[in-house]
Amino acid sequence: MEDPTQSRRSQPNRGGFLSRPGPDLGHREIIELPCRPEIADV
């Protein structure tokens, strides 16, 4: 159960969305990051 927690901390500079609570949300945010150039620029 600690695996998903480390995964979120592994890529915090991805966009900061991983910091949000909920592993399910993190996966969705990662997919939207590359989809939106604005977030990727950040």
N, C-alpha and C positions, 0 to 999 in steps of 0.2 A: 504493500500500500504506500510505501515511501517512494516507490519508483516514479509515480506521476509528479510527486512534489519536487523531486530533483530535476525532472525534465523541465518543469516551469522555470526553475532557477538556472538551468543550464543555458537558456537563451533569453535573458531578461532584456538585452539590448535589441531584441528583435523588434520591439515596438512598445514594450511596457505593458502590453495587454496581458501577458502571461502572469503578471502580478495579481491579476483578478482571481478571486476564489472560484474554484470549479475547474476541474481538468477538462470537462467537456467543452467549456467555453474557450479554453486555451487552444484546443485543436481547431476550433472554428476561426479563431482570430488569426492563427498562423496561415490558414488558407486565404484569408481575406487580405493579409499583409501584402503578398506578392500581387494580388489582384488590383490593389490600389497603389498607384505610383506615389501618391501624396504621403502615405504612411511609410513607404519604403524610403523616401527621401529623408524622413526624420530619423 
